[in-house]
Amino acid sequence: MNEQLSHNDAFIQQKTNPIIVVCDRIYFQQNIGSIFRLCDAFGVEKVIFTGEQFLLSERKVNKTSRNTHKTVPFEVIKEQNELISFLKETKRRILALEISTESIALEKIEILEIEPLVLLLGSELYGLSKEVLQTASETLHINMYGANSSMNVTHALAIALHTITQKL
């Protein structure tokens, strides 16, 4: 008989993947909480939140993070010039998740087995800033088939992390 397992009963393989997720001006608290939860689920090494107006409201974030905001390593870089410096100096391959004139379909990206990556995500309202987008070595989009031209940032992150971690 097929029975649902609890988290403690499941065959969980804890692993940290060499991925840093950079959230460029993502401010909606529910999305921030969901980003922590997704990054925990996919073993992301670290999350960086950016933007002068970034605020983490623990009470609001916890509704969607389920306490993962307390276990997933994160950093806040409020100044864009600091973020750009970090991105230009990193030795990691930088992937931007954004629809652009040069973006390729996410599933077509080739990733080496243990390649250290930075995954850039843009704000809920405006996407990635031009300056941050310019730091990417590749820009990726998710093929969509409906009338809408975008999806929620957390849904896009879930698809991207699943696709990328399957290739690592």
Z-matrix of the N, CA and C atoms (Angstrom, degrees):
N
C 1 1.443
C 2 1.535 1 109.32
N 3 1.299 2 116.73 1 133.02
C 4 1.461 3 123.32 2 -179.41
C 5 1.528 4 109.73 3 -79.98
N 6 1.353 5 117.22 4 117.99
C 7 1.463 6 121.24 5 -178.62
C 8 1.522 7 110.34 6 -122.49
N 9 1.311 8 114.77 7 142.08
C 10 1.456 9 120.36 8 177.43
C 11 1.528 10 109.77 9 -68.85
N 12 1.334 11 116.30 10 137.41
C 13 1.459 12 121.66 11 178.97
C 14 1.527 13 109.90 12 -97.02
N 15 1.324 14 115.78 13 148.75
C 16 1.459 15 119.51 14 171.15
C 17 1.526 16 107.74 15 -80.34
N 18 1.316 17 116.49 16 169.06
C 19 1.456 18 120.85 17 179.29
C 20 1.534 19 110.56 18 -56.92
N 21 1.313 20 117.03 19 -41.93
C 22 1.467 21 120.89 20 -178.80
C 23 1.518 22 113.11 21 -69.31
N 24 1.336 23 117.33 22 -25.72
C 25 1.460 24 121.18 23 179.93
C 26 1.529 25 113.19 24 -86.64
N 27 1.327 26 116.06 25 -20.85
C 28 1.466 27 120.59 26 -174.84
C 29 1.531 28 110.47 27 -68.82
N 30 1.295 29 114.70 28 156.67
C 31 1.461 30 120.67 29 179.70
C 32 1.522 31 108.46 30 -87.20
N 33 1.307 32 116.21 31 81.90
C 34 1.458 33 121.69 32 -175.15
C 35 1.521 34 109.10 33 -93.75
N 36 1.301 35 115.05 34 126.15
C 37 1.459 36 121.12 35 177.22
C 38 1.528 37 106.50 36 -104.86
N 39 1.323 38 117.03 37 102.86
C 40 1.460 39 119.43 38 179.64
C 41 1.519 40 109.38 39 -74.82
N 42 1.323 41 114.59 40 134.74
C 43 1.454 42 120.93 41 -175.37
C 44 1.522 43 107.55 42 -158.42
N 45 1.315 44 116.09 43 144.85
C 46 1.460 45 120.34 44 173.84
C 47 1.518 46 108.06 45 -107.95
N 48 1.317 47 115.83 46 124.84
C 49 1.457 48 121.48 47 177.60
C 50 1.525 49 109.03 48 -93.86
N 51 1.331 50 118.21 49 146.21
C 52 1.471 51 121.42 50 -175.99
C 53 1.537 52 112.40 51 -77.51
N 54 1.322 53 115.15 52 61.68
C 55 1.471 54 121.19 53 -177.18
C 56 1.522 55 108.89 54 -125.93
N 57 1.328 56 115.65 55 129.97
C 58 1.461 57 122.01 56 169.30
C 59 1.525 58 106.26 57 -109.18
N 60 1.327 59 116.72 58 123.63
C 61 1.461 60 121.66 59 177.32
C 62 1.520 61 107.62 60 -96.98
N 63 1.335 62 116.47 61 123.57
C 64 1.464 63 122.46 62 177.91
C 65 1.522 64 108.47 63 -107.00
N 66 1.322 65 115.95 64 121.94
C 67 1.462 66 123.12 65 -178.51
C 68 1.528 67 108.65 66 -105.13
N 69 1.314 68 116.22 67 100.90
C 70 1.458 69 123.05 68 -175.96
C 71 1.523 70 110.70 69 -82.58
N 72 1.314 71 116.40 70 101.71
C 73 1.468 72 124.20 71 176.55
C 74 1.535 73 112.68 72 60.90
N 75 1.312 74 116.53 73 41.17
C 76 1.464 75 120.69 74 173.59
C 77 1.523 76 106.46 75 -90.96
N 78 1.324 77 116.06 76 117.73
C 79 1.457 78 120.50 77 -170.57
C 80 1.531 79 114.96 78 -118.43
N 81 1.329 80 119.60 79 -18.92
C 82 1.463 81 120.60 80 -176.94
C 83 1.530 82 108.62 81 -68.26
N 84 1.312 83 116.38 82 122.50
C 85 1.469 84 121.56 83 -173.24
C 86 1.525 85 112.88 84 -59.67
N 87 1.330 86 117.78 85 -38.12
C 88 1.467 87 120.08 86 179.26
C 89 1.527 88 110.11 87 -64.38
N 90 1.331 89 117.12 88 -38.67
C 91 1.467 90 120.12 89 177.40
C 92 1.522 91 110.93 90 -67.36
N 93 1.318 92 117.59 91 -40.63
C 94 1.467 93 120.88 92 178.13
C 95 1.527 94 109.97 93 -59.61
N 96 1.324 95 116.62 94 -44.91
C 97 1.464 96 120.17 95 178.05
C 98 1.517 97 112.08 96 -62.09
N 99 1.319 98 116.20 97 -43.11
C 100 1.471 99 119.85 98 179.32
C 101 1.516 100 111.53 99 -66.69
N 102 1.318 101 117.51 100 -34.35
C 103 1.470 102 120.84 101 177.30
C 104 1.525 103 109.83 102 -62.75
N 105 1.326 104 117.53 103 -44.46
C 106 1.473 105 119.74 104 176.39
C 107 1.533 106 110.26 105 -58.20
N 108 1.308 107 116.40 106 -46.24
C 109 1.471 108 120.24 107 -176.72
C 110 1.522 109 111.62 108 -63.46
N 111 1.327 110 116.37 109 -42.37
C 112 1.462 111 120.32 110 177.59
C 113 1.526 112 111.59 111 -65.91
N 114 1.314 113 116.27 112 -42.66
C 115 1.466 114 119.62 113 -179.63
C 116 1.522 115 111.27 114 -64.56
N 117 1.327 116 116.64 115 -34.98
C 118 1.463 117 120.17 116 173.82
C 119 1.525 118 109.80 117 -64.82
N 120 1.323 119 117.05 118 -47.35
C 121 1.464 120 121.46 119 -176.44
C 122 1.532 121 112.07 120 -60.72
N 123 1.335 122 116.77 121 -35.27
C 124 1.461 123 119.96 122 -177.26
C 125 1.527 124 113.23 123 -100.93
N 126 1.336 125 117.34 124 11.42
C 127 1.457 126 120.94 125 173.91
C 128 1.517 127 114.47 126 65.38
N 129 1.329 128 116.84 127 35.02
C 130 1.465 129 120.60 128 179.65
C 131 1.524 130 109.56 129 -66.70
N 132 1.308 131 115.43 130 139.33
C 133 1.465 132 122.21 131 -177.63
C 134 1.528 133 112.56 132 -66.06
N 135 1.347 134 116.60 133 -41.26
C 136 1.463 135 119.82 134 -173.71
C 137 1.524 136 109.52 135 -165.22
N 138 1.331 137 116.09 136 152.93
C 139 1.461 138 122.43 137 174.17
C 140 1.522 139 107.66 138 -119.51
N 141 1.322 140 115.84 139 137.22
C 142 1.464 141 121.18 140 173.78
C 143 1.512 142 107.83 141 -118.14
N 144 1.326 143 115.93 142 123.83
C 145 1.464 144 121.93 143 175.24
C 146 1.517 145 108.02 144 -101.88
N 147 1.325 146 116.58 145 139.07
C 148 1.457 147 120.29 146 -177.18
C 149 1.522 148 110.42 147 -128.12
N 150 1.307 149 113.57 148 162.02
C 151 1.458 150 120.39 149 174.54
C 152 1.512 151 112.11 150 118.96
N 153 1.315 152 115.11 151 139.29
C 154 1.460 153 121.49 152 -177.68
C 155 1.519 154 112.73 153 -61.86
N 156 1.326 155 117.58 154 -26.48
C 157 1.465 156 120.39 155 -176.64
C 158 1.524 157 113.01 156 -100.78
N 159 1.340 158 117.23 157 13.70
C 160 1.457 159 119.04 158 -178.49
C 161 1.527 160 110.67 159 -63.34
N 162 1.314 161 114.88 160 135.22
C 163 1.457 162 122.31 161 177.82
C 164 1.515 163 107.50 162 -144.27
N 165 1.318 164 116.41 163 136.09
C 166 1.454 165 120.58 164 175.66
C 167 1.524 166 107.39 165 -112.61
N 168 1.319 167 115.55 166 109.65
C 169 1.460 168 121.56 167 176.38
C 170 1.521 169 107.16 168 -95.39
N 171 1.332 170 116.32 169 103.70
C 172 1.464 171 120.25 170 -173.58
C 173 1.528 172 112.19 171 -55.19
N 174 1.301 173 117.79 172 -41.03
C 175 1.465 174 120.93 173 -178.98
C 176 1.535 175 110.81 174 -62.26
N 177 1.334 176 116.98 175 -44.73
C 178 1.466 177 120.35 176 -178.66
C 179 1.531 178 111.92 177 -74.25
N 180 1.326 179 116.60 178 -40.92
C 181 1.461 180 121.13 179 -179.02
C 182 1.522 181 111.16 180 -64.53
N 183 1.326 182 116.72 181 -38.53
C 184 1.461 183 120.63 182 -176.03
C 185 1.530 184 112.79 183 -63.11
N 186 1.330 185 117.57 184 -23.54
C 187 1.473 186 120.11 185 178.76
C 188 1.520 187 111.49 186 -59.14
N 189 1.324 188 116.55 187 -35.37
C 190 1.462 189 118.99 188 -179.87
C 191 1.530 190 112.78 189 -108.69
N 192 1.323 191 117.87 190 -22.05
C 193 1.474 192 119.61 191 -176.85
C 194 1.525 193 112.76 192 -79.14
N 195 1.332 194 116.84 193 -24.55
C 196 1.473 195 121.57 194 -176.21
C 197 1.532 196 110.71 195 52.97
N 198 1.316 197 115.98 196 46.19
C 199 1.465 198 125.48 197 177.49
C 200 1.525 199 115.28 198 73.12
N 201 1.321 200 119.27 199 2.35
C 202 1.466 201 119.62 200 179.46
C 203 1.523 202 111.66 201 -69.47
N 204 1.325 203 118.15 202 -18.13
C 205 1.473 204 120.09 203 176.02
C 206 1.530 205 110.94 204 -66.78
N 207 1.328 206 116.26 205 -13.31
C 208 1.468 207 120.76 206 177.81
C 209 1.528 208 112.10 207 -93.23
N 210 1.327 209 117.69 208 -11.83
C 211 1.463 210 120.18 209 -175.68
C 212 1.534 211 113.78 210 -118.29
N 213 1.318 212 118.03 211 -25.19
C 214 1.465 213 120.70 212 179.49
C 215 1.528 214 108.29 213 -83.96
N 216 1.337 215 117.80 214 123.05
C 217 1.467 216 119.27 215 178.74
C 218 1.530 217 110.82 216 -61.13
N 219 1.332 218 116.24 217 136.21
C 220 1.460 219 119.75 218 177.49
C 221 1.517 220 110.58 219 -147.78
N 222 1.320 221 113.59 220 163.20
C 223 1.461 222 122.47 221 -179.73
C 224 1.523 223 107.22 222 -143.08
N 225 1.315 224 116.13 223 152.93
C 226 1.461 225 121.57 224 176.31
C 227 1.522 226 107.81 225 -117.31
N 228 1.332 227 116.15 226 125.40
C 229 1.469 228 122.36 227 174.63
C 230 1.521 229 105.66 228 -118.47
N 231 1.310 230 117.12 229 104.44
C 232 1.468 231 120.80 230 -175.08
C 233 1.526 232 113.30 231 -79.35
N 234 1.320 233 117.31 232 -32.89
C 235 1.465 234 121.34 233 -176.62
C 236 1.527 235 110.78 234 -89.50
N 237 1.346 236 116.39 235 127.61
C 238 1.456 237 119.92 236 -177.87
C 239 1.524 238 112.40 237 -63.29
N 240 1.331 239 117.78 238 -35.88
C 241 1.464 240 119.04 239 -179.50
C 242 1.529 241 111.28 240 -64.49
N 243 1.335 242 118.28 241 -32.51
C 244 1.474 243 121.58 242 175.06
C 245 1.525 244 110.58 243 -65.99
N 246 1.329 245 116.26 244 -42.44
C 247 1.469 246 120.76 245 178.46
C 248 1.520 247 110.26 246 -63.08
N 249 1.326 248 116.98 247 -47.00
C 250 1.470 249 120.61 248 -179.46
C 251 1.531 250 109.92 249 -59.79
N 252 1.326 251 117.83 250 -42.07
C 253 1.471 252 121.19 251 177.60
C 254 1.521 253 110.65 252 -60.38
N 255 1.341 254 116.90 253 -46.25
C 256 1.461 255 120.52 254 178.14
C 257 1.525 256 110.46 255 -57.78
N 258 1.325 257 117.04 256 -46.77
C 259 1.462 258 120.83 257 -176.93
C 260 1.527 259 111.77 258 -66.42
N 261 1.322 260 117.17 259 -38.34
C 262 1.470 261 120.05 260 179.74
C 263 1.522 262 111.87 261 -70.78
N 264 1.331 263 117.38 262 -28.66
C 265 1.469 264 121.01 263 -177.06
C 266 1.527 265 113.51 264 -91.63
N 267 1.326 266 117.53 265 -15.51
C 268 1.460 267 119.06 266 -176.85
C 269 1.526 268 110.91 267 -66.75
N 270 1.290 269 114.88 268 149.07
C 271 1.472 270 121.39 269 177.59
C 272 1.534 271 110.39 270 -93.14
N 273 1.324 272 116.23 271 5.23
C 274 1.458 273 121.17 272 -177.48
C 275 1.535 274 111.19 273 -89.36
N 276 1.299 275 115.08 274 154.05
C 277 1.462 276 121.40 275 172.14
C 278 1.525 277 107.55 276 -73.56
N 279 1.329 278 116.97 277 132.80
C 280 1.461 279 121.58 278 -176.20
C 281 1.523 280 109.55 279 -108.03
N 282 1.334 281 114.95 280 121.20
C 283 1.459 282 122.68 281 178.71
C 284 1.524 283 108.66 282 -112.93
N 285 1.319 284 116.97 283 129.21
C 286 1.463 285 121.69 284 177.25
C 287 1.520 286 108.39 285 -103.74
N 288 1.320 287 116.26 286 133.18
C 289 1.457 288 120.77 287 175.56
C 290 1.530 289 106.94 288 -98.99
N 291 1.323 290 115.20 289 98.07
C 292 1.461 291 120.89 290 -173.08
C 293 1.524 292 108.82 291 -163.66
N 294 1.305 293 117.53 292 142.63
C 295 1.462 294 120.72 293 172.94
C 296 1.522 295 106.39 294 -81.04
N 297 1.335 296 115.86 295 123.22
C 298 1.464 297 119.46 296 179.84
C 299 1.526 298 109.39 297 -146.81
N 300 1.321 299 115.56 298 176.68
C 301 1.465 300 120.38 299 179.77
C 302 1.526 301 111.66 300 -66.38
N 303 1.337 302 117.21 301 -20.13
C 304 1.464 303 120.37 302 -178.16
C 305 1.531 304 113.17 303 -114.61
N 306 1.330 305 118.07 304 7.32
C 307 1.464 306 119.04 305 -176.11
C 308 1.523 307 111.35 306 -72.83
N 309 1.329 308 113.94 307 149.05
C 310 1.462 309 121.21 308 175.79
C 311 1.529 310 107.96 309 -116.33
N 312 1.296 311 116.20 310 158.81
C 313 1.462 312 121.01 311 -179.50
C 314 1.526 313 109.87 312 -64.29
N 315 1.311 314 115.89 313 134.32
C 316 1.461 315 123.33 314 -177.22
C 317 1.525 316 112.52 315 -50.22
N 318 1.316 317 117.54 316 -43.95
C 319 1.465 318 119.57 317 -175.37
C 320 1.526 319 112.77 318 -68.41
N 321 1.328 320 118.43 319 -13.67
C 322 1.469 321 121.02 320 -179.59
C 323 1.528 322 113.34 321 -88.19
N 324 1.321 323 117.51 322 -7.84
C 325 1.458 324 120.23 323 -177.33
C 326 1.533 325 110.43 324 -69.93
N 327 1.313 326 115.77 325 137.08
C 328 1.466 327 120.99 326 175.90
C 329 1.519 328 107.98 327 -102.38
N 330 1.325 329 115.76 328 130.22
C 331 1.457 330 121.84 329 -177.56
C 332 1.518 331 108.04 330 -130.38
N 333 1.334 332 115.25 331 134.73
C 334 1.456 333 119.47 332 176.79
C 335 1.526 334 109.50 333 -71.51
N 336 1.308 335 116.56 334 159.44
C 337 1.466 336 121.50 335 -171.14
C 338 1.526 337 115.13 336 -56.76
N 339 1.314 338 119.04 337 -39.92
C 340 1.474 339 120.26 338 -179.63
C 341 1.529 340 110.84 339 -127.50
N 342 1.302 341 117.04 340 34.54
C 343 1.460 342 122.14 341 -176.55
C 344 1.531 343 112.05 342 -70.36
N 345 1.343 344 118.09 343 124.61
C 346 1.469 345 119.80 344 177.32
C 347 1.528 346 110.39 345 -72.24
N 348 1.332 347 115.74 346 131.36
C 349 1.461 348 121.64 347 -173.46
C 350 1.523 349 112.00 348 -128.63
N 351 1.334 350 114.31 349 156.25
C 352 1.456 351 122.89 350 164.60
C 353 1.513 352 105.56 351 -119.38
N 354 1.327 353 117.20 352 129.96
C 355 1.451 354 122.14 353 177.00
C 356 1.523 355 108.10 354 -112.58
N 357 1.330 356 116.48 355 118.78
C 358 1.459 357 122.46 356 -177.74
C 359 1.527 358 110.79 357 -95.04
N 360 1.331 359 115.55 358 130.34
C 361 1.466 360 122.49 359 176.03
C 362 1.515 361 108.66 360 -120.83
N 363 1.320 362 117.35 361 140.60
C 364 1.459 363 121.16 362 -179.31
C 365 1.511 364 113.42 363 -99.80
N 366 1.316 365 114.67 364 168.88
C 367 1.459 366 121.93 365 -176.33
C 368 1.523 367 111.93 366 -61.48
N 369 1.323 368 114.52 367 156.75
C 370 1.461 369 121.69 368 -179.42
C 371 1.522 370 111.93 369 -60.46
N 372 1.308 371 117.48 370 -31.43
C 373 1.464 372 120.72 371 -174.52
C 374 1.523 373 113.82 372 -97.98
N 375 1.343 374 117.63 373 -34.60
C 376 1.460 375 119.56 374 -170.01
C 377 1.521 376 114.97 375 -122.71
N 378 1.323 377 118.02 376 -5.41
C 379 1.457 378 119.81 377 -175.78
C 380 1.510 379 110.76 378 75.03
N 381 1.317 380 116.44 379 -160.11
C 382 1.471 381 121.40 380 179.99
C 383 1.523 382 110.38 381 -75.18
N 384 1.323 383 115.39 382 141.78
C 385 1.461 384 118.67 383 174.20
C 386 1.525 385 108.32 384 -67.91
N 387 1.321 386 115.87 385 153.17
C 388 1.467 387 121.34 386 -178.15
C 389 1.525 388 110.95 387 -57.08
N 390 1.332 389 116.89 388 -41.50
C 391 1.457 390 121.48 389 -177.63
C 392 1.527 391 111.78 390 -64.99
N 393 1.314 392 116.74 391 -41.23
C 394 1.465 393 120.58 392 179.25
C 395 1.530 394 109.93 393 -70.81
N 396 1.316 395 117.12 394 -42.24
C 397 1.465 396 121.47 395 179.05
C 398 1.530 397 110.92 396 -57.96
N 399 1.317 398 117.28 397 -36.74
C 400 1.474 399 121.38 398 -178.05
C 401 1.535 400 112.88 399 -66.54
N 402 1.325 401 118.46 400 -16.95
C 403 1.472 402 120.78 401 -179.77
C 404 1.534 403 112.36 402 -82.20
N 405 1.313 404 117.13 403 -12.19
C 406 1.470 405 121.07 404 -174.78
C 407 1.523 406 112.03 405 -74.66
N 408 1.333 407 115.53 406 141.57
C 409 1.456 408 119.65 407 173.43
C 410 1.525 409 110.81 408 -80.26
N 411 1.341 410 116.39 409 -30.57
C 412 1.460 411 121.79 410 175.07
C 413 1.526 412 108.78 411 -142.94
N 414 1.316 413 114.42 412 149.59
C 415 1.458 414 121.07 413 175.75
C 416 1.524 415 107.43 414 -116.56
N 417 1.336 416 114.99 415 131.91
C 418 1.462 417 121.77 416 -174.92
C 419 1.520 418 110.40 417 -119.33
N 420 1.322 419 115.35 418 146.28
C 421 1.464 420 119.63 419 172.30
C 422 1.527 421 109.12 420 -129.42
N 423 1.315 422 114.72 421 160.76
C 424 1.461 423 121.51 422 177.06
C 425 1.521 424 107.34 423 -101.46
N 426 1.309 425 116.72 424 123.91
C 427 1.466 426 119.67 425 177.75
C 428 1.520 427 109.31 426 -62.45
N 429 1.326 428 115.50 427 131.06
C 430 1.462 429 121.43 428 179.55
C 431 1.530 430 107.93 429 -128.50
N 432 1.321 431 116.47 430 150.94
C 433 1.458 432 119.72 431 -172.07
C 434 1.518 433 113.62 432 -123.16
N 435 1.316 434 117.88 433 1.61
C 436 1.463 435 121.04 434 178.26
C 437 1.516 436 111.26 435 -93.60
N 438 1.324 437 115.94 436 -169.54
C 439 1.463 438 122.08 437 -178.22
C 440 1.523 439 112.43 438 -80.68
N 441 1.338 440 117.81 439 -24.85
C 442 1.457 441 121.44 440 -177.97
C 443 1.527 442 109.84 441 -76.13
N 444 1.327 443 116.97 442 145.94
C 445 1.460 444 120.27 443 -176.73
C 446 1.527 445 113.55 444 -97.17
N 447 1.340 446 117.41 445 0.19
C 448 1.461 447 118.83 446 179.57
C 449 1.522 448 110.02 447 -149.90
N 450 1.343 449 115.21 448 169.20
C 451 1.463 450 120.47 449 175.06
C 452 1.516 451 108.37 450 -133.57
N 453 1.305 452 116.67 451 167.84
C 454 1.455 453 121.41 452 178.91
C 455 1.525 454 109.13 453 -57.54
N 456 1.325 455 116.07 454 141.60
C 457 1.461 456 121.81 455 -176.60
C 458 1.530 457 111.92 456 -58.09
N 459 1.323 458 117.43 457 -34.75
C 460 1.469 459 118.72 458 -179.19
C 461 1.524 460 111.70 459 -73.75
N 462 1.317 461 117.17 460 -33.07
C 463 1.467 462 119.11 461 175.92
C 464 1.528 463 109.91 462 -67.20
N 465 1.326 464 115.73 463 -41.86
C 466 1.464 465 119.90 464 177.78
C 467 1.529 466 110.68 465 -62.54
N 468 1.331 467 116.31 466 -41.74
C 469 1.467 468 120.02 467 178.47
C 470 1.525 469 110.74 468 -62.14
N 471 1.317 470 117.70 469 -42.55
C 472 1.468 471 120.68 470 179.85
C 473 1.526 472 111.05 471 -59.83
N 474 1.315 473 116.26 472 -45.55
C 475 1.466 474 120.25 473 179.55
C 476 1.526 475 110.31 474 -64.00
N 477 1.338 476 116.40 475 -45.08
C 478 1.467 477 120.52 476 -178.14
C 479 1.527 478 111.45 477 -64.43
N 480 1.332 479 117.44 478 -46.82
C 481 1.466 480 119.49 479 -179.22
C 482 1.524 481 111.69 480 -64.45
N 483 1.315 482 117.03 481 -38.59
C 484 1.463 483 119.24 482 176.97
C 485 1.533 484 110.51 483 -61.70
N 486 1.316 485 115.83 484 -48.27
C 487 1.461 486 120.32 485 -178.31
C 488 1.532 487 111.06 486 -62.85
N 489 1.318 488 116.74 487 -45.90
C 490 1.463 489 121.35 488 -176.99
C 491 1.525 490 111.30 489 -67.86
N 492 1.329 491 117.71 490 -46.03
C 493 1.468 492 118.92 491 -177.05
C 494 1.527 493 111.78 492 -68.28
N 495 1.310 494 118.12 493 -25.97
C 496 1.458 495 119.79 494 174.64
C 497 1.520 496 111.57 495 -66.92
N 498 1.330 497 116.40 496 -25.88
C 499 1.464 498 120.77 497 -179.31
C 500 1.522 499 113.11 498 -90.38
N 501 1.338 500 117.25 499 -18.39
C 502 1.472 501 120.24 500 -179.25
C 503 1.530 502 110.65 501 -75.35
